[in-house]
Amino acid sequence: MRIRYGSLTTMIAAAGLILFLRPAPIIAQSATPSGDIPRLMNGKPDFSGVWARPRVADVTRDGRGCGSGERGCTQKGSGELLFTPLGEQMNKAPKFDYTAFCLPWGYTRSMQTEYPLEIMQTPKRLAYLFESNNIFHVVPTDGRQLPKDPELSWMGTSAGWYEGDTLVIDTKGFNGRFTLDVGAEHPTSDALHITERLSYVDPNQIAYDLTIEDPKIYTKPIKNSRTWVRMKPGSELLEYWCMENNRDLLDGHLDHLRDATFKKYFGIE
């Protein structure tokens, strides 16, 4: 399923994301408070690279450590969450780990995993390539606006723009079938709205600020701040398949989870 440090997954290549033909990045000519940073040909920061991230089991808590073994990853949690009546009910309901059955992790949970993330970028678009489950997410940065009524999905629909040297990514259109984090499994709904802000601390560190809004579930925005660290030269994403050698699922060891909560999630009468 997962072995660190190997060749880039063929699934990602096949996904058609290499319609990028990336222009070579250039380095900023004038010094910034954090030193020279990589830039695209249009002068905007270029976040391309393979990035180590902290594992966020619970968005309310602080944490340190990169899942890939690099050093310097950090997580600043939100503190206690405030729920709506519906949110309180959903948060107290029996938990069901849909990922055990190899369903997509969803955008927020994918962002909270410890597995590396690769960014590929041109002046008109950015793509996140996730090692976890070999999924991808494309963010147009060509000036387009989010559609008013996006199709609901696991990863949502995004649009990005720059505010100075900060890349802002706005994402809506989620299906509400996934959780915010890896361990605490805080719930989401189809009203989920995510704003990400990426900026360089220095050429090898990204400040990643996340704001989560879901008025059906939470009474105020949830904010997290993290540090991503550029992985060593030559690091690449690995192939990751949920079903490969998944003995727990294939051998029936998860049959005890096929209870009322399982049936409710899948809409089984």
Phi, psi and omega in degrees: 000306182216123173227122185291149175065087176205208184272155181295137184300137178289335179298318180295319179298318182290342184291353177086011181284345180271043163267014181283310188045060190307131167291144181295135179290152174243160182263140181306137181278330180254145184292146173249169179304334181253012180097177180295140179233154177296141179226151174284173181295339177271005177091352179281152178303138178253112182267012182302142179146176176257124190242133172275145185224159175280151172278127182248090178288332184214117184294347181277346190249154174280160178197164178220157175107138177264137179294335183276353183099351174291169179246147173113353179288138179222160177219126174252113185282173185274342192082189186302139178268145177249123187257150165286169176304318177295316179298318178299318179296315180292322182291330180272349181292157177305137182277146176227118181273092182297334181291338177297337179258019173065027170283159178304147183283337185086159188298310185293314182294324176297324179288340182266355181285162181273355184288148182299159179230132175254139174249131172239133193217141169231174178299339186251353178196158176230143176234130168272127172248115183265129173294322179296115178067009176051047178255168180220163176213126183258134180242106175295138176234032185260014177098355180289156178261160174295142175296150182291328183227071184292150175295134181287137184205175179290327187253351178073182179238133188240158167217141182233154177205167180254139168241096190066234179263015178255127174272124179252129180239121182252128185224130177221182175085043181265157184269354177071019183255012181227171183255164180289322190225178190277320186252312183288336176055049175293139189282164173226170175224182178285359175268004183300136179223126184240136173236123178248143177230120180246130175212154180280133166277315173203178185301344184242010178221136175248133169272118182247112180249129187238129173240125182246126176236132177209086188295344175285334188247322187236145184273348176211160180299150176254128183237134175230148174232134184224161172242125172259149183237132178295131180281165185300149178306137181093350179291138179224159175288156180250163174287137182218117178236124181298320187279341184293119178057030178277077188295327179303315181282313185291329182265008174082013182288350179256009182299333180293344179275352181279060184256200181298323179294319176301311183295322179295317182299316184270001179069034180269128179286000000 
